[in-house]
């Protein structure tokens, strides 16, 4: 993955079979990937997603597709979304 370009915490909302969920997650931005991880007891983290940035795009919030990023009012969606 290379060197990290940016580290921080994001509130990530996602859908499961149980409904809409959200958690604060560690986010590490690499040149071509975004890594998301949940904190575990102690100083451990569980990686929950590694998103290839070549497969996503930022869209207008009113396009009806993808996931709303608040408060940025942007959406991200997979490029193969139909």
Jmol script that loads the backbone (N, CA, C; Angstrom):
load data "model"
ATOM      1  N   UNK A   1       0.813  -1.200   0.000  1.00  0.00           N
ATOM      2  CA  UNK A   1       0.000   0.000   0.000  1.00  0.00           C
ATOM      3  C   UNK A   1       0.855   1.262   0.000  1.00  0.00           C
ATOM      4  N   UNK A   2       2.048   1.184   0.513  1.00  0.00           N
ATOM      5  CA  UNK A   2       2.906   2.358   0.524  1.00  0.00           C
ATOM      6  C   UNK A   2       2.739   3.200   1.770  1.00  0.00           C
ATOM      7  N   UNK A   3       3.212   4.432   1.696  1.00  0.00           N
ATOM      8  CA  UNK A   3       3.137   5.356   2.825  1.00  0.00           C
ATOM      9  C   UNK A   3       1.735   5.947   2.937  1.00  0.00           C
ATOM     10  N   UNK A   4       1.307   6.188   4.173  1.00  0.00           N
ATOM     11  CA  UNK A   4       0.002   6.818   4.408  1.00  0.00           C
ATOM     12  C   UNK A   4       0.092   8.304   4.073  1.00  0.00           C
ATOM     13  N   UNK A   5      -0.913   8.812   3.349  1.00  0.00           N
ATOM     14  CA  UNK A   5      -0.971  10.229   3.014  1.00  0.00           C
ATOM     15  C   UNK A   5      -1.720  11.032   4.065  1.00  0.00           C
ATOM     16  N   UNK A   6      -2.701  10.396   4.726  1.00  0.00           N
ATOM     17  CA  UNK A   6      -3.537  11.097   5.699  1.00  0.00           C
ATOM     18  C   UNK A   6      -4.156  10.077   6.636  1.00  0.00           C
ATOM     19  N   UNK A   7      -4.209  10.398   7.922  1.00  0.00           N
ATOM     20  CA  UNK A   7      -4.858   9.540   8.919  1.00  0.00           C
ATOM     21  C   UNK A   7      -5.867  10.374   9.680  1.00  0.00           C
ATOM     22  N   UNK A   8      -6.955   9.735  10.101  1.00  0.00           N
ATOM     23  CA  UNK A   8      -7.962  10.451  10.869  1.00  0.00           C
ATOM     24  C   UNK A   8      -9.085   9.527  11.280  1.00  0.00           C
ATOM     25  N   UNK A   9     -10.164  10.127  11.764  1.00  0.00           N
ATOM     26  CA  UNK A   9     -11.344   9.389  12.180  1.00  0.00           C
ATOM     27  C   UNK A   9     -12.527   9.914  11.391  1.00  0.00           C
ATOM     28  N   UNK A  10     -13.320   8.993  10.838  1.00  0.00           N
ATOM     29  CA  UNK A  10     -14.531   9.342  10.100  1.00  0.00           C
ATOM     30  C   UNK A  10     -15.720   8.638  10.732  1.00  0.00           C
ATOM     31  N   UNK A  11     -16.887   9.265  10.675  1.00  0.00           N
ATOM     32  CA  UNK A  11     -18.105   8.554  11.026  1.00  0.00           C
ATOM     33  C   UNK A  11     -18.587   7.907   9.737  1.00  0.00           C
ATOM     34  N   UNK A  12     -18.653   6.578   9.734  1.00  0.00           N
ATOM     35  CA  UNK A  12     -19.004   5.821   8.538  1.00  0.00           C
ATOM     36  C   UNK A  12     -20.378   5.204   8.735  1.00  0.00           C
ATOM     37  N   UNK A  13     -21.286   5.483   7.827  1.00  0.00           N
ATOM     38  CA  UNK A  13     -22.618   4.871   7.839  1.00  0.00           C
ATOM     39  C   UNK A  13     -22.656   3.791   6.775  1.00  0.00           C
ATOM     40  N   UNK A  14     -23.274   2.655   7.113  1.00  0.00           N
ATOM     41  CA  UNK A  14     -23.333   1.538   6.176  1.00  0.00           C
ATOM     42  C   UNK A  14     -24.593   0.734   6.452  1.00  0.00           C
ATOM     43  N   UNK A  15     -25.013  -0.036   5.481  1.00  0.00           N
ATOM     44  CA  UNK A  15     -26.224  -0.839   5.590  1.00  0.00           C
ATOM     45  C   UNK A  15     -25.873  -2.299   5.806  1.00  0.00           C
ATOM     46  N   UNK A  16     -26.581  -2.935   6.751  1.00  0.00           N
ATOM     47  CA  UNK A  16     -26.431  -4.358   7.000  1.00  0.00           C
ATOM     48  C   UNK A  16     -27.806  -5.009   6.868  1.00  0.00           C
ATOM     49  N   UNK A  17     -27.869  -6.311   7.062  1.00  0.00           N
ATOM     50  CA  UNK A  17     -29.170  -6.989   7.032  1.00  0.00           C
ATOM     51  C   UNK A  17     -30.042  -6.544   8.200  1.00  0.00           C
ATOM     52  N   UNK A  18     -29.438  -5.940   9.219  1.00  0.00           N
ATOM     53  CA  UNK A  18     -30.175  -5.473  10.392  1.00  0.00           C
ATOM     54  C   UNK A  18     -30.584  -4.015  10.289  1.00  0.00           C
ATOM     55  N   UNK A  19     -30.235  -3.353   9.202  1.00  0.00           N
ATOM     56  CA  UNK A  19     -30.591  -1.953   9.007  1.00  0.00           C
ATOM     57  C   UNK A  19     -29.371  -1.067   8.869  1.00  0.00           C
ATOM     58  N   UNK A  20     -29.603   0.226   8.946  1.00  0.00           N
ATOM     59  CA  UNK A  20     -28.538   1.215   8.801  1.00  0.00           C
ATOM     60  C   UNK A  20     -27.733   1.282  10.090  1.00  0.00           C
ATOM     61  N   UNK A  21     -26.414   1.248   9.969  1.00  0.00           N
ATOM     62  CA  UNK A  21     -25.493   1.302  11.111  1.00  0.00           C
ATOM     63  C   UNK A  21     -24.489   2.427  10.884  1.00  0.00           C
ATOM     64  N   UNK A  22     -23.832   2.808  11.951  1.00  0.00           N
ATOM     65  CA  UNK A  22     -22.785   3.815  11.839  1.00  0.00           C
ATOM     66  C   UNK A  22     -21.804   3.697  12.984  1.00  0.00           C
ATOM     67  N   UNK A  23     -20.547   3.945  12.699  1.00  0.00           N
ATOM     68  CA  UNK A  23     -19.484   3.885  13.698  1.00  0.00           C
ATOM     69  C   UNK A  23     -18.399   4.889  13.346  1.00  0.00           C
ATOM     70  N   UNK A  24     -17.722   5.377  14.374  1.00  0.00           N
ATOM     71  CA  UNK A  24     -16.494   6.112  14.126  1.00  0.00           C
ATOM     72  C   UNK A  24     -15.420   5.097  13.796  1.00  0.00           C
ATOM     73  N   UNK A  25     -14.685   5.340  12.724  1.00  0.00           N
ATOM     74  CA  UNK A  25     -13.656   4.406  12.275  1.00  0.00           C
ATOM     75  C   UNK A  25     -12.356   5.138  12.011  1.00  0.00           C
ATOM     76  N   UNK A  26     -11.261   4.442  12.299  1.00  0.00           N
ATOM     77  CA  UNK A  26      -9.946   4.920  11.904  1.00  0.00           C
ATOM     78  C   UNK A  26      -9.899   4.894  10.386  1.00  0.00           C
ATOM     79  N   UNK A  27      -9.446   5.971   9.782  1.00  0.00           N
ATOM     80  CA  UNK A  27      -9.321   6.003   8.321  1.00  0.00           C
ATOM     81  C   UNK A  27      -7.888   6.379   7.965  1.00  0.00           C
ATOM     82  N   UNK A  28      -7.335   5.607   7.060  1.00  0.00           N
ATOM     83  CA  UNK A  28      -5.973   5.868   6.589  1.00  0.00           C
ATOM     84  C   UNK A  28      -6.033   5.939   5.066  1.00  0.00           C
ATOM     85  N   UNK A  29      -5.639   7.086   4.541  1.00  0.00           N
ATOM     86  CA  UNK A  29      -5.674   7.314   3.098  1.00  0.00           C
ATOM     87  C   UNK A  29      -4.292   7.049   2.516  1.00  0.00           C
ATOM     88  N   UNK A  30      -4.247   6.116   1.579  1.00  0.00           N
ATOM     89  CA  UNK A  30      -3.030   5.824   0.825  1.00  0.00           C
ATOM     90  C   UNK A  30      -3.221   6.382  -0.585  1.00  0.00           C
ATOM     91  N   UNK A  31      -2.212   6.289  -1.421  1.00  0.00           N
ATOM     92  CA  UNK A  31      -2.300   6.827  -2.783  1.00  0.00           C
ATOM     93  C   UNK A  31      -3.457   6.206  -3.563  1.00  0.00           C
ATOM     94  N   UNK A  32      -3.673   4.900  -3.424  1.00  0.00           N
ATOM     95  CA  UNK A  32      -4.693   4.217  -4.215  1.00  0.00           C
ATOM     96  C   UNK A  32      -5.761   3.523  -3.392  1.00  0.00           C
ATOM     97  N   UNK A  33      -5.708   3.639  -2.058  1.00  0.00           N
ATOM     98  CA  UNK A  33      -6.641   2.919  -1.198  1.00  0.00           C
ATOM     99  C   UNK A  33      -7.059   3.769  -0.011  1.00  0.00           C
ATOM    100  N   UNK A  34      -8.252   3.495   0.503  1.00  0.00           N
ATOM    101  CA  UNK A  34      -8.713   4.037   1.776  1.00  0.00           C
ATOM    102  C   UNK A  34      -8.971   2.856   2.687  1.00  0.00           C
ATOM    103  N   UNK A  35      -8.305   2.825   3.831  1.00  0.00           N
ATOM    104  CA  UNK A  35      -8.461   1.745   4.791  1.00  0.00           C
ATOM    105  C   UNK A  35      -9.339   2.235   5.933  1.00  0.00           C
ATOM    106  N   UNK A  36     -10.345   1.434   6.324  1.00  0.00           N
ATOM    107  CA  UNK A  36     -11.227   1.751   7.453  1.00  0.00           C
ATOM    108  C   UNK A  36     -11.104   0.643   8.484  1.00  0.00           C
ATOM    109  N   UNK A  37     -10.975   1.024   9.759  1.00  0.00           N
ATOM    110  CA  UNK A  37     -10.806   0.036  10.823  1.00  0.00           C
ATOM    111  C   UNK A  37     -11.570   0.464  12.068  1.00  0.00           C
ATOM    112  N   UNK A  38     -12.103  -0.531  12.792  1.00  0.00           N
ATOM    113  CA  UNK A  38     -12.815  -0.306  14.051  1.00  0.00           C
ATOM    114  C   UNK A  38     -11.875  -0.556  15.224  1.00  0.00           C
ATOM    115  N   UNK A  39     -11.978   0.259  16.284  1.00  0.00           N
ATOM    116  CA  UNK A  39     -11.141   0.008  17.462  1.00  0.00           C
ATOM    117  C   UNK A  39     -11.606  -1.229  18.211  1.00  0.00           C
ATOM    118  N   UNK A  40     -10.651  -1.941  18.753  1.00  0.00           N
ATOM    119  CA  UNK A  40     -10.896  -3.112  19.599  1.00  0.00           C
ATOM    120  C   UNK A  40     -10.303  -2.814  20.974  1.00  0.00           C
ATOM    121  N   UNK A  41     -10.633  -3.617  21.974  1.00  0.00           N
ATOM    122  CA  UNK A  41     -10.069  -3.373  23.310  1.00  0.00           C
ATOM    123  C   UNK A  41      -8.539  -3.295  23.279  1.00  0.00           C
ATOM    124  N   UNK A  42      -8.009  -2.427  24.091  1.00  0.00           N
ATOM    125  CA  UNK A  42      -6.561  -2.224  24.112  1.00  0.00           C
ATOM    126  C   UNK A  42      -6.142  -1.293  22.993  1.00  0.00           C
ATOM    127  N   UNK A  43      -5.088  -1.647  22.307  1.00  0.00           N
ATOM    128  CA  UNK A  43      -4.577  -0.804  21.218  1.00  0.00           C
ATOM    129  C   UNK A  43      -4.713  -1.488  19.867  1.00  0.00           C
ATOM    130  N   UNK A  44      -5.692  -2.378  19.732  1.00  0.00           N
ATOM    131  CA  UNK A  44      -5.872  -3.140  18.492  1.00  0.00           C
ATOM    132  C   UNK A  44      -6.980  -2.515  17.632  1.00  0.00           C
ATOM    133  N   UNK A  45      -6.932  -2.806  16.338  1.00  0.00           N
ATOM    134  CA  UNK A  45      -7.955  -2.387  15.394  1.00  0.00           C
ATOM    135  C   UNK A  45      -8.339  -3.562  14.508  1.00  0.00           C
ATOM    136  N   UNK A  46      -9.587  -3.588  14.090  1.00  0.00           N
ATOM    137  CA  UNK A  46     -10.065  -4.597  13.143  1.00  0.00           C
ATOM    138  C   UNK A  46     -10.313  -3.901  11.808  1.00  0.00           C
ATOM    139  N   UNK A  47      -9.596  -4.295  10.778  1.00  0.00           N
ATOM    140  CA  UNK A  47      -9.795  -3.712   9.451  1.00  0.00           C
ATOM    141  C   UNK A  47     -11.129  -4.209   8.910  1.00  0.00           C
ATOM    142  N   UNK A  48     -12.001  -3.274   8.555  1.00  0.00           N
ATOM    143  CA  UNK A  48     -13.316  -3.657   8.043  1.00  0.00           C
ATOM    144  C   UNK A  48     -13.457  -3.390   6.552  1.00  0.00           C
ATOM    145  N   UNK A  49     -12.619  -2.536   5.995  1.00  0.00           N
ATOM    146  CA  UNK A  49     -12.710  -2.260   4.557  1.00  0.00           C
ATOM    147  C   UNK A  49     -11.400  -1.683   4.046  1.00  0.00           C
ATOM    148  N   UNK A  50     -11.048  -2.109   2.857  1.00  0.00           N
ATOM    149  CA  UNK A  50      -9.981  -1.482   2.092  1.00  0.00           C
ATOM    150  C   UNK A  50     -10.603  -1.165   0.743  1.00  0.00           C
ATOM    151  N   UNK A  51     -10.771   0.118   0.476  1.00  0.00           N
ATOM    152  CA  UNK A  51     -11.495   0.566  -0.714  1.00  0.00           C
ATOM    153  C   UNK A  51     -10.493   1.071  -1.742  1.00  0.00           C
ATOM    154  N   UNK A  52     -10.491   0.453  -2.910  1.00  0.00           N
ATOM    155  CA  UNK A  52      -9.638   0.906  -4.003  1.00  0.00           C
ATOM    156  C   UNK A  52     -10.173   2.206  -4.573  1.00  0.00           C
ATOM    157  N   UNK A  53      -9.379   3.249  -4.581  1.00  0.00           N
ATOM    158  CA  UNK A  53      -9.855   4.560  -5.026  1.00  0.00           C
ATOM    159  C   UNK A  53     -10.060   4.636  -6.530  1.00  0.00           C
ATOM    160  N   UNK A  54      -9.509   3.698  -7.271  1.00  0.00           N
ATOM    161  CA  UNK A  54      -9.741   3.670  -8.708  1.00  0.00           C
ATOM    162  C   UNK A  54     -11.158   3.230  -9.049  1.00  0.00           C
ATOM    163  N   UNK A  55     -11.878   2.662  -8.074  1.00  0.00           N
ATOM    164  CA  UNK A  55     -13.228   2.149  -8.297  1.00  0.00           C
ATOM    165  C   UNK A  55     -14.333   3.061  -7.785  1.00  0.00           C
ATOM    166  N   UNK A  56     -14.003   4.239  -7.268  1.00  0.00           N
ATOM    167  CA  UNK A  56     -15.027   5.122  -6.709  1.00  0.00           C
ATOM    168  C   UNK A  56     -14.954   6.490  -7.374  1.00  0.00           C
ATOM    169  N   UNK A  57     -16.018   7.232  -7.208  1.00  0.00           N
ATOM    170  CA  UNK A  57     -16.052   8.613  -7.693  1.00  0.00           C
ATOM    171  C   UNK A  57     -16.870   9.444  -6.710  1.00  0.00           C
ATOM    172  N   UNK A  58     -16.690  10.753  -6.740  1.00  0.00           N
ATOM    173  CA  UNK A  58     -17.467  11.664  -5.914  1.00  0.00           C
ATOM    174  C   UNK A  58     -18.565  12.245  -6.798  1.00  0.00           C
ATOM    175  N   UNK A  59     -19.815  12.132  -6.338  1.00  0.00           N
ATOM    176  CA  UNK A  59     -20.965  12.597  -7.103  1.00  0.00           C
ATOM    177  C   UNK A  59     -21.706  13.697  -6.359  1.00  0.00           C
ATOM    178  N   UNK A  60     -22.615  14.350  -7.054  1.00  0.00           N
ATOM    179  CA  UNK A  60     -23.506  15.315  -6.427  1.00  0.00           C
ATOM    180  C   UNK A  60     -24.430  14.578  -5.458  1.00  0.00           C
ATOM    181  N   UNK A  61     -24.836  15.219  -4.370  1.00  0.00           N
ATOM    182  CA  UNK A  61     -25.650  14.525  -3.368  1.00  0.00           C
ATOM    183  C   UNK A  61     -27.060  14.184  -3.830  1.00  0.00           C
ATOM    184  N   UNK A  62     -27.540  14.803  -4.876  1.00  0.00           N
ATOM    185  CA  UNK A  62     -28.930  14.577  -5.287  1.00  0.00           C
ATOM    186  C   UNK A  62     -29.064  13.628  -6.477  1.00  0.00           C
ATOM    187  N   UNK A  63     -28.029  12.822  -6.748  1.00  0.00           N
ATOM    188  CA  UNK A  63     -28.127  11.936  -7.904  1.00  0.00           C
ATOM    189  C   UNK A  63     -28.873  10.643  -7.595  1.00  0.00           C
ATOM    190  N   UNK A  64     -29.200  10.375  -6.312  1.00  0.00           N
ATOM    191  CA  UNK A  64     -29.980   9.194  -5.953  1.00  0.00           C
ATOM    192  C   UNK A  64     -29.206   7.902  -5.902  1.00  0.00           C
ATOM    193  N   UNK A  65     -27.886   7.950  -6.044  1.00  0.00           N
ATOM    194  CA  UNK A  65     -27.050   6.746  -6.021  1.00  0.00           C
ATOM    195  C   UNK A  65     -25.915   6.936  -5.031  1.00  0.00           C
ATOM    196  N   UNK A  66     -25.371   5.869  -4.546  1.00  0.00           N
ATOM    197  CA  UNK A  66     -24.210   5.945  -3.675  1.00  0.00           C
ATOM    198  C   UNK A  66     -24.577   6.274  -2.247  1.00  0.00           C
ATOM    199  N   UNK A  67     -23.614   6.802  -1.508  1.00  0.00           N
ATOM    200  CA  UNK A  67     -23.756   7.029  -0.085  1.00  0.00           C
ATOM    201  C   UNK A  67     -23.431   8.481   0.220  1.00  0.00           C
ATOM    202  N   UNK A  68     -24.286   9.138   0.989  1.00  0.00           N
ATOM    203  CA  UNK A  68     -24.100  10.542   1.303  1.00  0.00           C
ATOM    204  C   UNK A  68     -22.999  10.723   2.333  1.00  0.00           C
ATOM    205  N   UNK A  69     -22.067  11.601   2.048  1.00  0.00           N
ATOM    206  CA  UNK A  69     -21.021  11.962   2.998  1.00  0.00           C
ATOM    207  C   UNK A  69     -21.432  13.272   3.644  1.00  0.00           C
ATOM    208  N   UNK A  70     -21.789  13.228   4.911  1.00  0.00           N
ATOM    209  CA  UNK A  70     -22.225  14.440   5.587  1.00  0.00           C
ATOM    210  C   UNK A  70     -21.130  14.873   6.526  1.00  0.00           C
ATOM    211  N   UNK A  71     -20.761  16.097   6.681  1.00  0.00           N
ATOM    212  CA  UNK A  71     -21.389  17.312   6.197  1.00  0.00           C
ATOM    213  C   UNK A  71     -20.867  17.793   4.853  1.00  0.00           C
ATOM    214  N   UNK A  72     -20.089  16.962   4.151  1.00  0.00           N
ATOM    215  CA  UNK A  72     -19.514  17.400   2.884  1.00  0.00           C
ATOM    216  C   UNK A  72     -20.546  17.497   1.770  1.00  0.00           C
ATOM    217  N   UNK A  73     -21.723  16.889   1.977  1.00  0.00           N
ATOM    218  CA  UNK A  73     -22.760  16.873   0.943  1.00  0.00           C
ATOM    219  C   UNK A  73     -22.248  16.300  -0.375  1.00  0.00           C
ATOM    220  N   UNK A  74     -21.496  15.247  -0.274  1.00  0.00           N
ATOM    221  CA  UNK A  74     -20.993  14.529  -1.443  1.00  0.00           C
ATOM    222  C   UNK A  74     -21.384  13.073  -1.303  1.00  0.00           C
ATOM    223  N   UNK A  75     -21.433  12.365  -2.390  1.00  0.00           N
ATOM    224  CA  UNK A  75     -21.710  10.942  -2.362  1.00  0.00           C
ATOM    225  C   UNK A  75     -20.533  10.212  -3.004  1.00  0.00           C
ATOM    226  N   UNK A  76     -20.284   9.005  -2.485  1.00  0.00           N
ATOM    227  CA  UNK A  76     -19.314   8.150  -3.161  1.00  0.00           C
ATOM    228  C   UNK A  76     -20.055   6.921  -3.640  1.00  0.00           C
ATOM    229  N   UNK A  77     -19.676   6.418  -4.773  1.00  0.00           N
ATOM    230  CA  UNK A  77     -20.305   5.206  -5.299  1.00  0.00           C
ATOM    231  C   UNK A  77     -19.298   4.468  -6.157  1.00  0.00           C
ATOM    232  N   UNK A  78     -19.511   3.169  -6.274  1.00  0.00           N
ATOM    233  CA  UNK A  78     -18.657   2.358  -7.138  1.00  0.00           C
ATOM    234  C   UNK A  78     -18.911   2.769  -8.577  1.00  0.00           C
ATOM    235  N   UNK A  79     -17.878   2.779  -9.405  1.00  0.00           N
ATOM    236  CA  UNK A  79     -18.043   3.192 -10.788  1.00  0.00           C
ATOM    237  C   UNK A  79     -18.850   2.175 -11.591  1.00  0.00           C
ATOM    238  N   UNK A  80     -18.925   0.931 -11.104  1.00  0.00           N
ATOM    239  CA  UNK A  80     -19.711  -0.067 -11.841  1.00  0.00           C
ATOM    240  C   UNK A  80     -21.163  -0.097 -11.380  1.00  0.00           C
ATOM    241  N   UNK A  81     -21.571   0.894 -10.544  1.00  0.00           N
ATOM    242  CA  UNK A  81     -22.958   1.040 -10.093  1.00  0.00           C
ATOM    243  C   UNK A  81     -23.862   1.287 -11.304  1.00  0.00           C
ATOM    244  N   UNK A  82     -25.024   0.643 -11.347  1.00  0.00           N
ATOM    245  CA  UNK A  82     -25.954   0.891 -12.449  1.00  0.00           C
ATOM    246  C   UNK A  82     -27.227   1.494 -11.963  1.00  0.00           C
TER     247      UNK A  82
END
end "model"
wireframe off; spacefill off
backbone 0.3
color backbone group
